[in-house]
Structure formats: structure tokens, C-alpha cells
């Protein structure tokens, strides 16, 4: 799988999770929902952002290596 495909898949999955989480939160609005958000959903956001940035950097490095080896 190309890095760009993995990048796109992670972006898409993250968007879908956010949409579904917002839908769930409309009906599930109690202390447990807030706790779930704090413990599981919110920590994902910066981790996914960092992962996407890392994938982008690795993709750039691989592309440069390919150009250098041509």
C-alpha cells in the first residue's frame, strides 16, 4: 500500500469517526459520555494529526529517495 493511500484512509476513518461520534453525542449526553470523550476520543485527535504529519514526511523522504536513485 502506498503511503498516500494509508494517509487518505486514516483521514477518511477519522472524519467518519468524528461524524459518528457527533451523532452519538446527540443522544448520549451524560457523565459517561463526557468521560468517554475525554479518555478515548479527544486523545485520538492529536495522535492522528501527528500520524498524518509523520506519514507526509516519510512520503516526502521516500519520494526524494526514489528521485535520487533514478
Beta strands, then each sheet from edge to edge (+ up, - down):
end
